[in-house]
Amino acid sequence: MTAALDPRFLNYIVLQAALEKTGRHFLPVTIDRIEYLETLKYENGQKDVDVHLLYFKGTDKPLKLNKTNTKAIIAQYGTLGSNWHGKKVCLGLKTEYRPDIQAKGPCVRVLHIDPETGKKPNAF
């Protein structure tokens, strides 16, 4: 499963280590910026097109945005990239289908919880 991971990006192994360090099931992070790439080439030679990378303050590992995480942030803060700078979200791990391994596995997810309280907001 780890063969599908590119160490340049935030992945479940990195997040799991951070969660274990904090002793929580979620990690509050602050969005620094979002970058768009027409083409992204992975270390294994595969390519992706029309990729959005989400960077967080305090780390140089971006999260490659997928539909699930994009929708979660849009639900909290609006249109893709609009006013996301400086906003807080919570990251956690979920076991879901992963196209890269064509099976269920651990995934980094933007959680529907308030970064300040750790509780599910009324808006969700």
Backbone torsions as a table, in degrees:
resi	resn	phi	psi	omega
1	MET	NA	-35.8	-177.7
2	THR	-72.5	-16.2	177.7
3	ALA	-63.2	-23.8	-179.2
4	ALA	-83.4	-4.5	-175.8
5	LEU	-93.4	137.2	175.5
6	ASP	-103.4	119.9	-173.9
7	PRO	-66.1	-8.1	178.0
8	ARG	-73.8	-16.4	-172.2
9	PHE	-116.3	155.6	174.4
10	LEU	-63.9	129.1	179.5
11	ASN	-137.9	179.1	-174.0
12	TYR	-65.3	-29.9	179.9
13	ILE	-68.2	-44.9	178.8
14	VAL	-62.9	-45.7	-179.0
15	LEU	-66.9	-40.4	179.4
16	GLN	-59.9	-41.5	177.8
17	ALA	-62.8	-42.2	179.1
18	ALA	-65.8	-39.6	179.2
19	LEU	-66.4	-41.6	178.1
20	GLU	-62.9	-38.2	179.3
21	LYS	-64.5	-38.9	-178.0
22	THR	-86.9	-19.1	-178.9
23	GLY	75.4	18.8	179.4
24	ARG	-116.9	167.6	176.4
25	HIS	-95.5	0.7	177.2
26	PHE	-142.4	156.3	179.5
27	LEU	-125.7	111.9	175.9
28	PRO	-71.2	132.4	178.8
29	VAL	-135.9	158.0	178.2
30	THR	-112.2	128.5	-179.7
31	ILE	-69.8	128.0	177.5
32	ASP	-93.6	-50.9	-178.6
33	ARG	-165.9	169.0	175.0
34	ILE	-127.0	136.4	179.3
35	GLU	-122.0	141.5	177.8
36	TYR	-106.0	133.8	175.7
37	LEU	-123.2	129.7	176.0
38	GLU	-64.7	-41.5	178.8
39	THR	-138.2	135.1	176.6
40	LEU	-120.6	123.2	178.1
41	LYS	-104.1	125.0	179.9
42	TYR	-84.1	164.4	179.4
43	GLU	-62.1	-27.9	-178.8
44	ASN	-83.9	3.6	177.5
45	GLY	95.7	-15.8	178.5
46	GLN	-69.6	159.2	-179.9
47	LYS	-128.4	152.1	172.4
48	ASP	-127.6	148.7	176.7
49	VAL	-116.5	155.2	179.5
50	ASP	52.7	62.9	-175.1
51	VAL	-105.3	137.6	172.4
52	HIS	-111.9	127.8	176.8
53	LEU	-108.7	130.3	-178.8
54	LEU	-105.7	119.0	179.6
55	TYR	-100.7	146.0	179.5
56	PHE	-119.0	150.6	176.9
57	LYS	-64.2	136.9	175.9
58	GLY	90.4	0.4	176.8
59	THR	-145.4	149.1	178.0
60	ASP	-99.8	4.6	179.4
61	LYS	-96.9	110.3	178.6
62	PRO	-80.4	160.3	172.8
63	LEU	-99.1	122.7	174.9
64	LYS	-73.4	119.1	-175.9
65	LEU	-74.7	131.6	171.6
66	ASN	-109.9	177.8	-177.3
67	LYS	-61.1	-42.3	-177.1
68	THR	-61.1	-49.6	-178.9
69	ASN	-70.6	-35.3	177.3
70	THR	-62.1	-45.8	179.5
71	LYS	-62.5	-37.1	-179.9
72	ALA	-64.7	-41.4	179.7
73	ILE	-73.4	-38.6	176.8
74	ILE	-59.9	-39.0	178.5
75	ALA	-61.8	-31.1	-179.7
76	GLN	-86.9	-41.2	-167.7
77	TYR	-127.8	-1.3	177.1
78	GLY	99.6	-172.0	-173.0
79	THR	-41.2	147.0	-177.3
80	LEU	-46.9	116.3	176.3
81	GLY	80.5	-16.7	-177.1
82	SER	-74.0	115.5	178.0
83	ASN	61.4	26.2	178.5
84	TRP	-83.6	-24.5	-177.8
85	HIS	-57.0	128.3	177.3
86	GLY	83.3	-3.7	-179.9
87	LYS	-82.2	148.7	179.8
88	LYS	-100.2	140.3	173.3
89	VAL	-136.3	166.5	176.2
90	CYS	-114.3	133.0	176.5
91	LEU	-105.6	144.2	177.7
92	GLY	-151.2	-180.0	179.9
93	LEU	-109.9	138.8	173.8
94	LYS	-137.5	150.9	175.2
95	THR	-96.1	114.9	-177.2
96	GLU	-146.7	173.4	178.6
97	TYR	-64.7	133.3	177.5
98	ARG	-119.3	117.2	179.7
99	PRO	-61.6	-29.6	-177.2
100	ASP	-66.8	-27.4	178.6
101	ILE	-114.5	-3.4	-180.0
102	GLN	53.7	43.2	178.4
103	ALA	-163.3	172.2	174.6
104	LYS	-74.2	143.7	179.2
105	GLY	-167.5	175.4	-179.9
106	PRO	-69.0	137.2	-179.1
107	CYS	-131.1	146.1	170.6
108	VAL	-79.8	128.5	-179.6
109	ARG	-132.2	142.8	168.3
110	VAL	-78.0	119.6	-175.3
111	LEU	-88.7	150.0	177.3
112	HIS	-86.5	62.3	175.8
113	ILE	-135.5	153.9	-179.7
114	ASP	-73.7	124.6	-178.6
115	PRO	-62.6	-25.3	-178.8
116	GLU	-81.6	-41.1	-174.0
117	THR	-103.7	-21.5	-176.8
118	GLY	78.5	10.5	-179.0
119	LYS	-111.0	158.9	178.2
120	LYS	-71.1	122.2	179.6
121	PRO	-69.1	158.6	179.1
122	ASN	-62.9	-24.5	-175.8
123	ALA	-70.5	-15.9	-175.8
124	PHE	-101.5	NA	NA
